[in-house]
Amino acid sequence: MDNDFDLRVLRTYMEQIFKDSVMKGQESLSGIMQAPQGNKSNDFFAAISKMPDTDIPELFGLPSNIDRSV
C-alpha cells in the first residue's frame, strides 16, 4: 500500500467480500457468485475454477466500460 487512499479501497473491498451475509451464502459476491457452504476443499476449488481468468469490473463494483477511462 502506497498511501491512505489505497488502504481505504482495500478495506472497502475486504468488507464487501468477507461480510457475514456473503460468507453464509445469503448474498452473492457482487451479484456474480455464491460463496461455497461447508468445509470441503473441492467445493472451493470448483467455485474458483468457475471464476473468469481476468477480473471483471462488476466484481469490484465498477461499470463494465471502466477500461475506457484508463
Secondary structure, 3 states (H helix, E strand, C coil): CCCHHHHHHHHHHHHHHCCHHHHCCCCCECCCECCCCCCCHHHHHHHHHCCCCCCCHHHHCCCCCHHHHC
